[in-house]
């Protein structure tokens, strides 16, 4: 049985809001609410959902940009030992920043415009004292080749590169410390469609060649399906469904997943009539509705949906869903 590289249990991330931060009656944005999942070594888990659902917060919590409000993040080291990185302070976390890296969404905003590319990529190598200074430039050149960039350009600045090239620089920087786990936060959403395909192919190649594990965060399920072994669907801070990619796309059990899958473009125009248009707006995570957070927009909602939160439970082998009525309704074919 394959070993899990990462196992997240009951993760919560709350942010206080309003002017009364020091009073007893605080209000919180519940960005992540009771999220659990695992990722096997050398696999890709796609985390998908619309803007504001909390998927980026999950990624940033895993790499410890945020310290979680509750829950555990069990990371398995190369020697098989496990550590809950959620409990580590900044000093204790430093060795794991070498093994758990992040690729950010904005390929320009995540790069320092005042320093050349060779220094951007070399930064993790220098911080973790990985190589002598005399060998660092050769390592940077090798990393640039790995991501499809010409090493002759290492003295250029970020503004001298295209969007796709800047994202490759970000990927090279993430690879510089020889990580095992990479959190890719919407790494292709700011790129042209043709460039998206190139970057996705690059990530797949790197996974195979370097044995990497990925958490791939995106809002477009049609992008996620091309790179992910498994997909987890988030809605207003909660995971509502997760399964192997093919199973989830061809047998969605949650009404929200059904709507996402119906939005994937198809060549056959006969299937366009099955597009599902959700009514209403996404709930406010500060004052989420009682019960299932999706019930105000759900066409299958029953009174029970507004009374209790559905647990994420197994509906089939490896297929988890959080819906009171998944086994009582016949979802329309996509």
N, C-alpha and C positions, 0 to 999 in steps of 0.2 A: 504494500500500500504506500502511495506517495506521501511524503512528509509535507506538512503545512509550513510555509515560510512565514505566514502571518495569520494570526487569529484574533479578531476583534470581537469583544463580548460586551453587550449592553452599554455601548458608548453613548455618552450624552455630552453635548456642548451647548451651554447656555451663556448668553451675553446680556448683561443688565442694560436696561434702557430707561429713558426718562430723567427728570430732574431730581427725583427723590432716591438717589442711589444709596444714601446712607440711612434710609428709613427701614423699618421692619417690613413694610409692604412693598417690596421691590417687584418690578415687572421684568421679565426676561424674554428675549428672543430665543426660543427653543430651536436653534438651528439644526441640532442633531438630537434625536430622541430614541434611545434604546435600540441602537443599530448593532447588529451582529453579523459577521461573515468571516470566511477564511479563504486564503489563497494558497494553493499548492505551489511547490517549487517549480520554476520554469513554466508557469502558467500565467495567463492574463485574465484578470477579472475586470469586466467593464461595469462601471458604475454610472448609470444613466438617469436623467431626469431633467425637468425644465429648470430654467434659471430661478434661483432662490430656494431650491429644494434641500440644500445642505450638502450636496456632494463635494463641492470644493472644500468646505469646512471639514469634512471627513478626512480628505487627503492632507490638509494642513495640520490636522490633529495627529495623524499618524507620524508625520515627520517632525512633530512637536514644535511647529510654529505656534500652535495653541496648546495649552495644557488642558486636558479634558476635564469637564466638570464631574464626570463619573464614568466608570467602566474600565476595562482592561484592554491593552494592546500587546498581545504576546508575540514577540518576534523570536524566531528560531535562528540561532547563530550557526555558522558553518560547522562547528564541532558538535552540533545537536543540542546544545544547552539553550534554555529559553529565558527570556527576560521580559518583564512587563515594562515597556518603555513609558507607559502612562504614569508610572510612579517615580521616574527618575527626575532629578533636578537638572538644570542646564549643564553643570559640570559633569555629572554622571552620564548625560546624554551624548556628550561630545564624541566618544568612540563609535557610537551607533550612527552618527551623522555621516560617517564614512561609508557605512553599509546600506543606509536608507537615504536615497536622494530624490530630488523633485525636479521635474521639468514644468515650468510655469506656462500659463496661457498666453501671455503677451510676450512675443519674442523680442520686442524692443524695450519695453519697460522693465524687463527682468535683467537686462544687461547694462552695466555701467558705461555710459557714453563717453566717459573721460579717459578710459584706459583701453589699450589695444587688445585685440582678441587673444593674443598669446597669454596675456596676464589674466584675462577673464577665465580662460580654460585652466590655467595653471594654479588658480587660487586654492582649490581643494588639495592639490598636491603639496603646496607650501604649508597650508594650515595644519595638515596631518603629518608633516615631515616624512613624506613617502619616498622622496628621491633626493639625491644631491643636486645642488643648483645646476651643475654642469650637465646633468642628464634630463633636466626638466623640459628644455626646449625640444629635445628629440621626442619626449613623451607627448608633448602638445602636437607636434607634427604628425605623430602616429594617430592620435585621436582625431585630428582633422581629416585624415585619410579615411578613418573608420566611418565617419559620418558624411563622406562625399564632398569634402571641401579641399581646396588646394592649399597645402601648407605654406606656399609662397605668400599667401595673403594674411599670415598671422600678425603682421605688424599694422594691419588696417584697423579702423575703428568700426563699431557696430553700424553707424549710419551709412557706411560704404557698402553694406550688404543688403540683399533683398530680404523680404519677410521670411521666405523659406530657408534662406541661408542663415539668418539670425536664429531661427528655431534649431537648426542643426548645430549652431554654436552652443545653444543652451543644452542640447543633448550631449555634446562633447564634454561640457563642463560637468554634467551629471555623471558621465562615465569615468571622469578623471580619477576618482578615488576607488575604482574597481568595486562598485556596489553590487549587492545581491538583489535589492528591491528598489524599484523606481516607481514613484507616484507621478503619473503624467496627467497634469490638470488641463484638460481641453487643449492638447498640444497642437491641434490642427484647425481649431475653430476660426482663427484669425487669418487663415491662409486661403489662397485660391484653390478651387477644386482639384486642378491638375497637380498642384503642389501638395495638397493633402494626401493624395495617393502615394506620392514619392516618400513623404515622411512616414506614412503608415507602413510602407514596404521596408523602409529603413529600420523602424522599430522591430518589425517581425524578424528581420535579418539579425539584428543585434541580440534579440532574445535567443535565437537559435545558436548563434556563434558564441555568446558569452554566458549562456545559461541564466539569463535574467528573469526575474519575476516582476510583473507589472500590475499596478492598480491604474486602470485607464479610465479617467473621468471625462464624460462628454454629455452633451445634451441631445446629440443626434444619434438615434439608435441605429440608423443605417450606416454610420461610421463605425460604431462600436462592434457591429456584427462581423466586420471584416478582420478584426484583430483579436477578439476575445474568445476564450474557451468557455467562460461562464459570464452571465450578465445578472446584475442586481439592479432593480428599478427602485428609485427613491421618489417619495412624494411628501412634501412638507416635513422633512426631517426624519422620515421613517422609510425603511425598506418594505415595500409592499409585495415584491415578488423576486425570486431568484431561481435560476435554473441554468442548465447547459444552454449554450447559445441557440443551437438548432431547436431544442425543445421549447425554449421560451418564445422564439419567433413563430413557430408553427402551431403552438398550443398555449397561447397566453390565457391565464386563468383569472387575472385581476382586470377589472374594467379599465383601469388607467393604462395598464400595459397593452390591453387590446387597442386602445385609442392611439397609443404611440406606434404600434406596429402597423395600424391602418394608414398612418401618415407616410410610411416608406413609399417612395415613388415606384411605380410599376410600369412596365412597358405595355402590358395588356390593358387596354383602355376599358375592357369589360369589368375590371376589378375596381375601377375608380369610384363606382357607385357605393362601395362598401366603406368609404372614408367616414370615420366617426368624428363629429364635431362636438367637443365638450362645451357645455353651457356654463355660464358663470365664471367667476374669477378664482384664482388660487387663494386659499385662506391666509389670513395674517398669522404668522407663527407666534406672535405675541398673544393673540386671543384665538387660538385654534378652536374649531367647533368640537363639541363633545362627541365621543364615540369615534367612529372611523372618520379621519380627516377628509376623506374623499367623498363622503356620502352626499354633501350638497350638490355635487356635480355628477353623481352616479345615476345612470338610468335604471339600475337594478336595485336601488336602495329600498330597504324595508325599515320598519320602526326600530328593529334591533340595531341597525347600523348607526343610529344616532344615540344609542344608549350605552354601548360598550366598545372598547377598542379591540379589534380582532387581532388575535395572536398570529405570529408567523408560524405556520404549521406545514407539515409535509403533506402534499396532495398527491404525490407520486414519487417514485425513486429519484431523489435529488432535486425535486421540484417543490419549492416552498412558496406559500402564498398567504397573505394576510387579508382575508375577505370572509365575511360571514356567509356569503351566498355562492361561493365559487362552485360548490357541488350541487346547488339547487337550480342553477340557471344554465341555459344553453347559450353560450356566447356566440355571436354571429361570426361566421367564418371571415377570415381576412382575405 
